[in-house]
Every structure is written in C-alpha cells, then in structure tokens.
Amino acid sequence: VQLQASGGGTAQAGGSLRLSCVLSGVAVNLHGMGWFRQAPGKEREFVAGITWDGIWISYSDPVKGRFIISRDNRKKTMCLQMNSLKAEDTGAYFCASKINGMAPTVEREYDYWGQGTQVTISS
C-alpha cells in the first residue's frame, strides 16, 4: 500500500493551494481517507476526513469553511482544496487511509500514511 501526497508549496496569506493524495496497491473504494498536518514543534493534528463513499466528511474547526476535501475513487485520488490560507496553516500535510472505509479524526486509528508534503504560508 502506498500513499503519495503532492501539491504543497509556498503561498501568500489569503491564497489557495490544492493537495492531492494517490492511493495505490489496494482497492481504494474500501478505504476511508484523511488529511493531517504538523506544524513545527507541534503534534500532528486532524484536518479533514472523508469516508470511502464520500458521503461522510468532517473538518477540524480551524479549517472549516476554508478547506474542501474530496475524492475520486476511479482515479484513486483524494484532494484537499485549501482557500483563504493563513500563516497558521503552515506545516507538513500528511494523507492517511483506513481499511474499514471510515474516516476518524484520531491519528492512531489510521492504517497507512503518506510521506507528507510541505505547505508554507507567508503573511
């Protein structure tokens, strides 16, 4: 199983970035997926999650209303559209998947992780 995250980079505050995560090696429609992030000196935190069928979606409070998570099972891809970016959105962003199709908010409940992609927002 492999998760490959991409799309990170540098943006100005108020700008947008779009992250992608490709899941390979498994039947993607059996996996729930999520995004987590880790700022320097802080613990990794939940950002957004989406169930295998895309029906149930959740966001952390800091990103609610600004970020949009989506998935395309035919392309085995999950995306995170990040709008109205803030300096506090800076960090390494990780995608993760869970075998039973759910998308919990707790890091330890995920089964597989990608390598992370860096997002840096300048104010």
A tleap script that builds the chain and sets N, CA, C and O, in Angstrom:
source leaprc.protein.ff14SB
mol = sequence {
  NVAL GLN LEU GLN ALA SER GLY GLY GLY THR
  ALA GLN ALA GLY GLY SER LEU ARG LEU SER
  CYS VAL LEU SER GLY VAL ALA VAL ASN LEU
  HIE GLY MET GLY TRP PHE ARG GLN ALA PRO
  GLY LYS GLU ARG GLU PHE VAL ALA GLY ILE
  THR TRP ASP GLY ILE TRP ILE SER TYR SER
  ASP PRO VAL LYS GLY ARG PHE ILE ILE SER
  ARG ASP ASN ARG LYS LYS THR MET CYS LEU
  GLN MET ASN SER LEU LYS ALA GLU ASP THR
  GLY ALA TYR PHE CYS ALA SER LYS ILE ASN
  GLY MET ALA PRO THR VAL GLU ARG GLU TYR
  ASP TYR TRP GLY GLN GLY THR GLN VAL THR
  ILE SER CSER
}
set mol.1.N position { 0.852 -1.189 0.000 }
set mol.1.CA position { 0.000 0.000 0.000 }
set mol.1.C position { 0.890 1.242 0.000 }
set mol.1.O position { 1.846 1.345 0.768 }
set mol.2.N position { 0.549 2.178 -0.880 }
set mol.2.CA position { 1.313 3.425 -0.939 }
set mol.2.C position { 0.382 4.601 -1.034 }
set mol.2.O position { -0.606 4.564 -1.768 }
set mol.3.N position { 0.692 5.652 -0.292 }
set mol.3.CA position { 0.002 6.922 -0.413 }
set mol.3.C position { 1.048 7.958 -0.806 }
set mol.3.O position { 2.077 8.106 -0.147 }
set mol.4.N position { 0.768 8.662 -1.879 }
set mol.4.CA position { 1.695 9.661 -2.384 }
set mol.4.C position { 1.013 11.017 -2.371 }
set mol.4.O position { 0.091 11.268 -3.148 }
set mol.5.N position { 1.473 11.891 -1.481 }
set mol.5.CA position { 0.910 13.234 -1.374 }
set mol.5.C position { 1.722 14.205 -2.218 }
set mol.5.O position { 2.940 14.071 -2.343 }
set mol.6.N position { 1.038 15.176 -2.790 }
set mol.6.CA position { 1.715 16.194 -3.591 }
set mol.6.C position { 0.897 17.476 -3.565 }
set mol.6.O position { -0.231 17.501 -3.073 }
set mol.7.N position { 1.481 18.536 -4.100 }
set mol.7.CA position { 0.754 19.791 -4.213 }
set mol.7.C position { 1.136 20.848 -3.208 }
set mol.7.O position { 0.647 21.975 -3.276 }
set mol.8.N position { 1.997 20.504 -2.283 }
set mol.8.CA position { 2.426 21.504 -1.313 }
set mol.8.C position { 3.283 22.573 -1.962 }
set mol.8.O position { 3.674 22.446 -3.122 }
set mol.9.N position { 3.569 23.612 -1.222 }
set mol.9.CA position { 4.390 24.685 -1.735 }
set mol.9.C position { 4.237 25.913 -0.863 }
set mol.9.O position { 3.822 25.834 0.293 }
set mol.10.N position { 4.581 27.047 -1.443 }
set mol.10.CA position { 4.516 28.314 -0.727 }
set mol.10.C position { 3.415 29.182 -1.318 }
set mol.10.O position { 3.270 29.269 -2.538 }
set mol.11.N position { 2.655 29.812 -0.463 }
set mol.11.CA position { 1.589 30.706 -0.906 }
set mol.11.C position { 1.494 31.888 0.046 }
set mol.11.O position { 1.960 31.837 1.184 }
set mol.12.N position { 0.887 32.935 -0.443 }
set mol.12.CA position { 0.633 34.114 0.381 }
set mol.12.C position { -0.610 33.886 1.225 }
set mol.12.O position { -1.500 33.125 0.844 }
set mol.13.N position { -0.664 34.541 2.354 }
set mol.13.CA position { -1.884 34.514 3.163 }
set mol.13.C position { -3.047 35.022 2.318 }
set mol.13.O position { -2.938 36.022 1.609 }
set mol.14.N position { -4.154 34.307 2.416 }
set mol.14.CA position { -5.311 34.644 1.613 }
set mol.14.C position { -5.377 33.886 0.305 }
set mol.14.O position { -6.403 33.904 -0.375 }
set mol.15.N position { -4.302 33.226 -0.050 }
set mol.15.CA position { -4.250 32.474 -1.286 }
set mol.15.C position { -4.783 31.065 -1.148 }
set mol.15.O position { -5.405 30.713 -0.145 }
set mol.16.N position { -4.530 30.259 -2.176 }
set mol.16.CA position { -5.044 28.892 -2.216 }
set mol.16.C position { -3.958 27.914 -2.655 }
set mol.16.O position { -3.023 28.260 -3.376 }
set mol.17.N position { -4.122 26.694 -2.193 }
set mol.17.CA position { -3.304 25.578 -2.646 }
set mol.17.C position { -4.205 24.353 -2.728 }
set mol.17.O position { -5.231 24.271 -2.053 }
set mol.18.N position { -3.806 23.408 -3.563 }
set mol.18.CA position { -4.577 22.172 -3.692 }
set mol.18.C position { -3.638 20.994 -3.515 }
set mol.18.O position { -2.674 20.836 -4.264 }
set mol.19.N position { -3.922 20.175 -2.529 }
set mol.19.CA position { -3.132 18.983 -2.268 }
set mol.19.C position { -3.830 17.767 -2.870 }
set mol.19.O position { -5.057 17.699 -2.932 }
set mol.20.N position { -3.023 16.817 -3.309 }
set mol.20.CA position { -3.558 15.557 -3.825 }
set mol.20.C position { -2.869 14.392 -3.133 }
set mol.20.O position { -1.730 14.496 -2.679 }
set mol.21.N position { -3.586 13.288 -3.065 }
set mol.21.CA position { -3.024 12.074 -2.483 }
set mol.21.C position { -3.505 10.899 -3.320 }
set mol.21.O position { -4.708 10.685 -3.470 }
set mol.22.N position { -2.570 10.148 -3.857 }
set mol.22.CA position { -2.900 8.982 -4.661 }
set mol.22.C position { -2.662 7.730 -3.824 }
set mol.22.O position { -1.593 7.551 -3.240 }
set mol.23.N position { -3.667 6.874 -3.778 }
set mol.23.CA position { -3.591 5.620 -3.031 }
set mol.23.C position { -3.435 4.471 -4.014 }
set mol.23.O position { -4.244 4.316 -4.929 }
set mol.24.N position { -2.403 3.671 -3.828 }
set mol.24.CA position { -2.177 2.555 -4.739 }
set mol.24.C position { -1.895 1.280 -3.957 }
set mol.24.O position { -1.500 1.319 -2.792 }
set mol.25.N position { -2.106 0.159 -4.620 }
set mol.25.CA position { -1.817 -1.120 -4.002 }
set mol.25.C position { -2.993 -1.761 -3.304 }
set mol.25.O position { -2.892 -2.889 -2.821 }
set mol.26.N position { -4.112 -1.054 -3.245 }
set mol.26.CA position { -5.304 -1.586 -2.603 }
set mol.26.C position { -6.537 -1.124 -3.366 }
set mol.26.O position { -6.464 -0.255 -4.236 }
set mol.27.N position { -7.673 -1.726 -3.019 }
set mol.27.CA position { -8.932 -1.267 -3.588 }
set mol.27.C position { -9.328 0.011 -2.874 }
set mol.27.O position { -9.764 -0.021 -1.724 }
set mol.28.N position { -9.178 1.120 -3.549 }
set mol.28.CA position { -9.345 2.418 -2.883 }
set mol.28.C position { -10.751 2.614 -2.343 }
set mol.28.O position { -10.948 3.342 -1.370 }
set mol.29.N position { -11.733 1.964 -2.970 }
set mol.29.CA position { -13.100 2.186 -2.504 }
set mol.29.C position { -13.391 1.475 -1.187 }
set mol.29.O position { -14.508 1.560 -0.677 }
set mol.30.N position { -12.409 0.779 -0.631 }
set mol.30.CA position { -12.587 0.161 0.674 }
set mol.30.C position { -11.976 1.001 1.791 }
set mol.30.O position { -12.118 0.677 2.970 }
set mol.31.N position { -11.297 2.076 1.414 }
set mol.31.CA position { -10.556 2.861 2.387 }
set mol.31.C position { -11.161 4.224 2.638 }
set mol.31.O position { -11.465 4.971 1.708 }
set mol.32.N position { -11.334 4.541 3.941 }
set mol.32.CA position { -11.584 5.911 4.304 }
set mol.32.C position { -10.257 6.651 4.254 }
set mol.32.O position { -9.198 6.033 4.356 }
set mol.33.N position { -10.305 7.964 4.098 }
set mol.33.CA position { -9.059 8.720 3.968 }
set mol.33.C position { -9.137 10.026 4.742 }
set mol.33.O position { -10.217 10.557 5.000 }
set mol.34.N position { -7.979 10.521 5.099 }
set mol.34.CA position { -7.951 11.761 5.851 }
set mol.34.C position { -6.672 12.541 5.617 }
set mol.34.O position { -5.677 12.018 5.115 }
set mol.35.N position { -6.732 13.801 5.994 }
set mol.35.CA position { -5.558 14.681 5.974 }
set mol.35.C position { -5.235 15.101 7.403 }
set mol.35.O position { -6.119 15.420 8.198 }
set mol.36.N position { -3.951 15.088 7.695 }
set mol.36.CA position { -3.446 15.577 8.962 }
set mol.36.C position { -2.330 16.569 8.659 }
set mol.36.O position { -1.784 16.579 7.556 }
set mol.37.N position { -1.996 17.395 9.630 }
set mol.37.CA position { -0.882 18.314 9.443 }
set mol.37.C position { -0.087 18.439 10.726 }
set mol.37.O position { -0.584 18.194 11.825 }
set mol.38.N position { 1.162 18.827 10.548 }
set mol.38.CA position { 2.038 19.001 11.697 }
set mol.38.C position { 2.863 20.260 11.515 }
set mol.38.O position { 3.679 20.367 10.599 }
set mol.39.N position { 2.631 21.208 12.407 }
set mol.39.CA position { 3.402 22.451 12.398 }
set mol.39.C position { 4.688 22.232 13.181 }
set mol.39.O position { 4.749 21.337 14.024 }
set mol.40.N position { 5.710 23.025 12.921 }
set mol.40.CA position { 6.978 22.878 13.645 }
set mol.40.C position { 6.779 22.978 15.153 }
set mol.40.O position { 6.174 23.928 15.651 }
set mol.41.N position { 7.297 21.985 15.870 }
set mol.41.CA position { 7.214 21.996 17.315 }
set mol.41.C position { 5.871 21.588 17.879 }
set mol.41.O position { 5.660 21.660 19.090 }
set mol.42.N position { 4.952 21.157 17.014 }
set mol.42.CA position { 3.619 20.778 17.480 }
set mol.42.C position { 3.312 19.341 17.103 }
set mol.42.O position { 3.992 18.746 16.268 }
set mol.43.N position { 2.285 18.795 17.722 }
set mol.43.CA position { 1.860 17.450 17.390 }
set mol.43.C position { 1.051 17.456 16.089 }
set mol.43.O position { 0.487 18.472 15.684 }
set mol.44.N position { 1.018 16.294 15.460 }
set mol.44.CA position { 0.223 16.161 14.246 }
set mol.44.C position { -1.260 16.254 14.606 }
set mol.44.O position { -1.706 15.692 15.607 }
set mol.45.N position { -2.012 16.970 13.780 }
set mol.45.CA position { -3.427 17.173 14.083 }
set mol.45.C position { -4.296 16.859 12.879 }
set mol.45.O position { -3.873 16.977 11.729 }
set mol.46.N position { -5.504 16.462 13.172 }
set mol.46.CA position { -6.502 16.158 12.142 }
set mol.46.C position { -6.891 17.428 11.409 }
set mol.46.O position { -7.046 18.490 12.012 }
set mol.47.N position { -7.050 17.301 10.083 }
set mol.47.CA position { -7.508 18.425 9.264 }
set mol.47.C position { -8.877 18.129 8.656 }
set mol.47.O position { -9.824 18.897 8.828 }
set mol.48.N position { -8.969 17.007 7.943 }
set mol.48.CA position { -10.228 16.655 7.276 }
set mol.48.C position { -10.245 15.162 6.986 }
set mol.48.O position { -9.198 14.533 6.829 }
set mol.49.N position { -11.455 14.603 6.917 }
set mol.49.CA position { -11.594 13.188 6.628 }
set mol.49.C position { -12.789 12.935 5.725 }
set mol.49.O position { -13.753 13.701 5.721 }
set mol.50.N position { -12.716 11.845 4.953 }
set mol.50.CA position { -13.803 11.506 4.030 }
set mol.50.C position { -13.924 9.988 3.968 }
set mol.50.O position { -12.926 9.287 3.805 }
set mol.51.N position { -15.152 9.483 4.099 }
set mol.51.CA position { -15.366 8.043 4.070 }
set mol.51.C position { -15.194 7.482 2.662 }
set mol.51.O position { -15.075 8.233 1.694 }
set mol.52.N position { -15.183 6.167 2.560 }
set mol.52.CA position { -14.888 5.508 1.284 }
set mol.52.C position { -15.841 5.936 0.180 }
set mol.52.O position { -15.458 5.995 -0.988 }
set mol.53.N position { -17.089 6.238 0.550 }
set mol.53.CA position { -18.099 6.593 -0.452 }
set mol.53.C position { -18.250 8.105 -0.607 }
set mol.53.O position { -19.062 8.571 -1.406 }
set mol.54.N position { -17.472 8.866 0.151 }
set mol.54.CA position { -17.553 10.320 0.035 }
set mol.54.C position { -18.777 10.936 0.679 }
set mol.54.O position { -19.012 12.137 0.548 }
set mol.55.N position { -19.561 10.122 1.378 }
set mol.55.CA position { -20.814 10.636 1.936 }
set mol.55.C position { -20.586 11.387 3.246 }
set mol.55.O position { -21.189 12.434 3.484 }
set mol.56.N position { -19.720 10.848 4.086 }
set mol.56.CA position { -19.469 11.495 5.379 }
set mol.56.C position { -18.145 12.223 5.321 }
set mol.56.O position { -17.111 11.631 5.012 }
set mol.57.N position { -18.181 13.518 5.620 }
set mol.57.CA position { -16.996 14.376 5.585 }
set mol.57.C position { -16.917 15.147 6.893 }
set mol.57.O position { -17.941 15.566 7.434 }
set mol.58.N position { -15.720 15.333 7.396 }
set mol.58.CA position { -15.549 16.139 8.599 }
set mol.58.C position { -14.324 17.032 8.458 }
set mol.58.O position { -13.387 16.719 7.724 }
set mol.59.N position { -14.352 18.137 9.170 }
set mol.59.CA position { -13.266 19.102 9.171 }
set mol.59.C position { -12.949 19.511 10.610 }
set mol.59.O position { -13.826 19.508 11.474 }
set mol.60.N position { -11.707 19.856 10.851 }
set mol.60.CA position { -11.366 20.434 12.137 }
set mol.60.C position { -11.868 21.874 12.153 }
set mol.60.O position { -12.045 22.487 11.100 }
set mol.61.N position { -12.092 22.398 13.323 }
set mol.61.CA position { -12.625 23.761 13.427 }
set mol.61.C position { -11.746 24.818 12.763 }
set mol.61.O position { -12.277 25.737 12.139 }
set mol.62.N position { -10.418 24.721 12.876 }
set mol.62.CA position { -9.583 25.778 12.268 }
set mol.62.C position { -9.687 25.890 10.744 }
set mol.62.O position { -9.389 26.940 10.174 }
set mol.63.N position { -10.111 24.806 10.086 }
set mol.63.CA position { -10.145 24.840 8.620 }
set mol.63.C position { -11.563 24.831 8.064 }
set mol.63.O position { -11.761 24.988 6.859 }
set mol.64.N position { -12.539 24.648 8.928 }
set mol.64.CA position { -13.932 24.570 8.483 }
set mol.64.C position { -14.325 25.853 7.763 }
set mol.64.O position { -14.095 26.959 8.253 }
set mol.65.N position { -14.922 25.678 6.595 }
set mol.65.CA position { -15.339 26.831 5.803 }
set mol.65.C position { -14.271 27.340 4.851 }
set mol.65.O position { -14.553 28.165 3.982 }
set mol.66.N position { -13.040 26.851 5.009 }
set mol.66.CA position { -11.943 27.283 4.127 }
set mol.66.C position { -11.393 26.140 3.285 }
set mol.66.O position { -10.988 26.350 2.142 }
set mol.67.N position { -11.376 24.934 3.841 }
set mol.67.CA position { -10.829 23.781 3.138 }
set mol.67.C position { -11.962 22.885 2.653 }
set mol.67.O position { -13.023 22.808 3.272 }
set mol.68.N position { -11.716 22.214 1.538 }
set mol.68.CA position { -12.681 21.270 0.988 }
set mol.68.C position { -11.972 19.966 0.644 }
set mol.68.O position { -11.015 19.957 -0.130 }
set mol.69.N position { -12.443 18.873 1.219 }
set mol.69.CA position { -11.879 17.558 0.924 }
set mol.69.C position { -12.772 16.850 -0.083 }
set mol.69.O position { -13.996 16.975 -0.037 }
set mol.70.N position { -12.159 16.113 -0.982 }
set mol.70.CA position { -12.920 15.375 -1.987 }
set mol.70.C position { -12.131 14.138 -2.391 }
set mol.70.O position { -10.948 14.009 -2.076 }
set mol.71.N position { -12.796 13.242 -3.087 }
set mol.71.CA position { -12.110 12.048 -3.579 }
set mol.71.C position { -12.722 11.600 -4.884 }
set mol.71.O position { -13.895 11.853 -5.161 }
set mol.72.N position { -11.903 10.924 -5.690 }
set mol.72.CA position { -12.357 10.328 -6.935 }
set mol.72.C position { -11.825 8.904 -6.935 }
set mol.72.O position { -10.648 8.678 -7.215 }
set mol.73.N position { -12.684 7.951 -6.623 }
set mol.73.CA position { -12.230 6.562 -6.495 }
set mol.73.C position { -11.763 5.978 -7.828 }
set mol.73.O position { -10.919 5.081 -7.849 }
set mol.74.N position { -12.292 6.468 -8.913 }
set mol.74.CA position { -11.834 5.960 -10.214 }
set mol.74.C position { -10.377 6.332 -10.455 }
set mol.74.O position { -9.627 5.578 -11.075 }
set mol.75.N position { -9.986 7.500 -9.958 }
set mol.75.CA position { -8.606 7.949 -10.105 }
set mol.75.C position { -7.753 7.610 -8.887 }
set mol.75.O position { -6.561 7.912 -8.853 }
set mol.76.N position { -8.367 6.982 -7.892 }
set mol.76.CA position { -7.678 6.610 -6.657 }
set mol.76.C position { -7.036 7.823 -5.998 }
set mol.76.O position { -5.929 7.739 -5.467 }
set mol.77.N position { -7.723 8.923 -6.036 }
set mol.77.CA position { -7.153 10.182 -5.570 }
set mol.77.C position { -8.062 10.883 -4.574 }
set mol.77.O position { -9.284 10.888 -4.722 }
set mol.78.N position { -7.446 11.473 -3.559 }
set mol.78.CA position { -8.132 12.351 -2.618 }
set mol.78.C position { -7.485 13.723 -2.724 }
set mol.78.O position { -6.270 13.832 -2.889 }
set mol.79.N position { -8.291 14.761 -2.628 }
set mol.79.CA position { -7.759 16.116 -2.744 }
set mol.79.C position { -8.170 16.966 -1.545 }
set mol.79.O position { -9.165 16.690 -0.876 }
set mol.80.N position { -7.385 17.992 -1.297 }
set mol.80.CA position { -7.714 18.972 -0.281 }
set mol.80.C position { -7.521 20.355 -0.899 }
set mol.80.O position { -6.394 20.793 -1.129 }
set mol.81.N position { -8.623 21.027 -1.162 }
set mol.81.CA position { -8.585 22.390 -1.676 }
set mol.81.C position { -8.512 23.323 -0.485 }
set mol.81.O position { -9.416 23.343 0.351 }
set mol.82.N position { -7.447 24.091 -0.404 }
set mol.82.CA position { -7.216 24.966 0.742 }
set mol.82.C position { -7.337 26.415 0.279 }
set mol.82.O position { -6.539 26.878 -0.536 }
set mol.83.N position { -8.317 27.117 0.788 }
set mol.83.CA position { -8.576 28.509 0.423 }
set mol.83.C position { -8.401 29.415 1.633 }
set mol.83.O position { -8.356 28.959 2.775 }
set mol.84.N position { -8.305 30.697 1.357 }
set mol.84.CA position { -8.156 31.697 2.422 }
set mol.84.C position { -7.079 31.279 3.406 }
set mol.84.O position { -7.291 31.290 4.619 }
set mol.85.N position { -5.944 30.919 2.885 }
set mol.85.CA position { -4.870 30.368 3.711 }
set mol.85.C position { -4.347 31.393 4.706 }
set mol.85.O position { -4.312 32.596 4.444 }
set mol.86.N position { -3.942 30.870 5.856 }
set mol.86.CA position { -3.412 31.690 6.930 }
set mol.86.C position { -2.011 31.205 7.290 }
set mol.86.O position { -1.632 30.080 6.965 }
set mol.87.N position { -1.258 32.051 7.955 }
set mol.87.CA position { 0.097 31.670 8.365 }
set mol.87.C position { 0.064 30.421 9.240 }
set mol.87.O position { 0.977 29.596 9.185 }
set mol.88.N position { -0.974 30.282 10.036 }
set mol.88.CA position { -1.073 29.127 10.934 }
set mol.88.C position { -1.412 27.826 10.208 }
set mol.88.O position { -1.454 26.766 10.833 }
set mol.89.N position { -1.653 27.893 8.912 }
set mol.89.CA position { -1.846 26.668 8.129 }
set mol.89.C position { -0.506 26.054 7.717 }
set mol.89.O position { -0.472 24.965 7.142 }
set mol.90.N position { 0.568 26.734 8.002 }
set mol.90.CA position { 1.898 26.235 7.659 }
set mol.90.C position { 2.198 24.932 8.377 }
set mol.90.O position { 1.930 24.784 9.570 }
set mol.91.N position { 2.759 23.988 7.629 }
set mol.91.CA position { 3.129 22.714 8.228 }
set mol.91.C position { 3.282 21.641 7.173 }
set mol.91.O position { 3.076 21.878 5.982 }
set mol.92.N position { 3.647 20.454 7.634 }
set mol.92.CA position { 3.708 19.297 6.751 }
set mol.92.C position { 2.342 18.626 6.754 }
set mol.92.O position { 1.784 18.344 7.814 }
set mol.93.N position { 1.814 18.375 5.578 }
set mol.93.CA position { 0.494 17.769 5.436 }
set mol.93.C position { 0.638 16.311 5.017 }
set mol.93.O position { 1.356 15.981 4.073 }
set mol.94.N position { -0.061 15.456 5.742 }
set mol.94.CA position { 0.018 14.020 5.526 }
set mol.94.C position { -1.350 13.468 5.157 }
set mol.94.O position { -2.361 13.861 5.739 }
set mol.95.N position { -1.380 12.555 4.188 }
set mol.95.CA position { -2.617 11.842 3.914 }
set mol.95.C position { -2.530 10.453 4.531 }
set mol.95.O position { -1.448 9.885 4.673 }
set mol.96.N position { -3.674 9.929 4.887 }
set mol.96.CA position { -3.733 8.643 5.556 }
set mol.96.C position { -4.973 7.887 5.108 }
set mol.96.O position { -5.950 8.482 4.653 }
set mol.97.N position { -4.922 6.567 5.244 }
set mol.97.CA position { -6.092 5.775 4.871 }
set mol.97.C position { -6.409 4.748 5.945 }
set mol.97.O position { -5.539 4.308 6.697 }
set mol.98.N position { -7.691 4.380 5.993 }
set mol.98.CA position { -8.167 3.417 6.981 }
set mol.98.C position { -8.927 2.315 6.263 }
set mol.98.O position { -9.797 2.577 5.432 }
set mol.99.N position { -8.580 1.073 6.601 }
set mol.99.CA position { -9.066 -0.080 5.856 }
set mol.99.C position { -10.573 -0.234 5.861 }
set mol.99.O position { -11.134 -0.645 4.845 }
set mol.100.N position { -11.245 0.069 6.934 }
set mol.100.CA position { -12.685 -0.227 7.020 }
set mol.100.C position { -13.565 0.819 6.362 }
set mol.100.O position { -14.790 0.736 6.450 }
set mol.101.N position { -12.964 1.804 5.702 }
set mol.101.CA position { -13.760 2.770 4.953 }
set mol.101.C position { -14.192 3.993 5.735 }
set mol.101.O position { -14.743 4.940 5.175 }
set mol.102.N position { -13.933 3.965 7.051 }
set mol.102.CA position { -14.313 5.112 7.858 }
set mol.102.C position { -13.208 6.167 7.834 }
set mol.102.O position { -12.117 5.919 7.319 }
set mol.103.N position { -13.491 7.329 8.386 }
set mol.103.CA position { -12.533 8.432 8.385 }
set mol.103.C position { -12.535 9.111 9.749 }
set mol.103.O position { -13.091 10.198 9.909 }
set mol.104.N position { -11.918 8.471 10.721 }
set mol.104.CA position { -11.908 9.046 12.064 }
set mol.104.C position { -11.035 10.285 12.162 }
set mol.104.O position { -10.252 10.585 11.261 }
set mol.105.N position { -11.181 10.992 13.256 }
set mol.105.CA position { -10.381 12.193 13.469 }
set mol.105.C position { -9.130 11.906 14.281 }
set mol.105.O position { -8.317 12.800 14.518 }
set mol.106.N position { -8.976 10.652 14.710 }
set mol.106.CA position { -7.866 10.274 15.573 }
set mol.106.C position { -6.746 9.649 14.766 }
set mol.106.O position { -6.964 8.697 14.017 }
set mol.107.N position { -5.563 10.181 14.918 }
set mol.107.CA position { -4.401 9.757 14.134 }
set mol.107.C position { -4.122 8.261 14.247 }
set mol.107.O position { -3.871 7.609 13.234 }
set mol.108.N position { -4.159 7.715 15.436 }
set mol.108.CA position { -3.742 6.324 15.642 }
set mol.108.C position { -4.714 5.317 15.028 }
set mol.108.O position { -4.390 4.132 14.940 }
set mol.109.N position { -5.868 5.752 14.613 }
set mol.109.CA position { -6.850 4.842 14.017 }
set mol.109.C position { -6.636 4.624 12.524 }
set mol.109.O position { -7.320 3.799 11.917 }
set mol.110.N position { -5.711 5.341 11.932 }
set mol.110.CA position { -5.434 5.146 10.511 }
set mol.110.C position { -4.379 4.056 10.319 }
set mol.110.O position { -3.512 3.852 11.169 }
set mol.111.N position { -4.472 3.364 9.190 }
set mol.111.CA position { -3.617 2.206 8.942 }
set mol.111.C position { -2.392 2.525 8.082 }
set mol.111.O position { -1.325 1.946 8.284 }
set mol.112.N position { -2.540 3.429 7.139 }
set mol.112.CA position { -1.447 3.730 6.218 }
set mol.112.C position { -1.258 5.237 6.106 }
set mol.112.O position { -2.207 6.013 6.221 }
set mol.113.N position { 0.002 5.633 5.878 }
set mol.113.CA position { 0.339 7.055 5.822 }
set mol.113.C position { 1.231 7.359 4.624 }
set mol.113.O position { 2.070 6.553 4.221 }
set mol.114.N position { 1.021 8.546 4.071 }
set mol.114.CA position { 1.912 9.053 3.047 }
set mol.114.C position { 3.089 9.775 3.672 }
set mol.114.O position { 3.189 9.884 4.894 }
set mol.115.N position { 3.975 10.264 2.827 }
set mol.115.CA position { 5.227 10.834 3.308 }
set mol.115.C position { 5.117 12.301 3.710 }
set mol.115.O position { 6.039 12.827 4.333 }
set mol.116.N position { 4.036 12.966 3.378 }
set mol.116.CA position { 3.883 14.365 3.734 }
set mol.116.C position { 4.343 15.313 2.644 }
set mol.116.O position { 5.281 15.035 1.897 }
set mol.117.N position { 3.663 16.424 2.578 }
set mol.117.CA position { 4.029 17.485 1.646 }
set mol.117.C position { 3.993 18.811 2.407 }
set mol.117.O position { 3.063 19.063 3.173 }
set mol.118.N position { 5.001 19.653 2.198 }
set mol.118.CA position { 5.160 20.873 2.993 }
set mol.118.C position { 4.328 22.019 2.426 }
set mol.118.O position { 4.330 22.280 1.223 }
set mol.119.N position { 3.624 22.685 3.317 }
set mol.119.CA position { 2.857 23.890 2.973 }
set mol.119.C position { 3.399 25.039 3.814 }
set mol.119.O position { 3.469 24.945 5.040 }
set mol.120.N position { 3.782 26.128 3.144 }
set mol.120.CA position { 4.313 27.296 3.838 }
set mol.120.C position { 3.521 28.520 3.403 }
set mol.120.O position { 3.450 28.836 2.215 }
set mol.121.N position { 2.931 29.198 4.367 }
set mol.121.CA position { 2.115 30.380 4.083 }
set mol.121.C position { 2.810 31.599 4.665 }
set mol.121.O position { 3.121 31.648 5.855 }
set mol.122.N position { 3.045 32.569 3.818 }
set mol.122.CA position { 3.688 33.797 4.268 }
set mol.122.C position { 2.638 34.892 4.449 }
set mol.122.O position { 1.717 35.040 3.646 }
set mol.123.N position { 2.805 35.640 5.511 }
set mol.123.CA position { 1.822 36.694 5.815 }
set mol.123.C position { 2.309 38.052 5.338 }
set mol.123.O position { 1.613 39.053 5.510 }
savepdb mol mol.pdb
quit
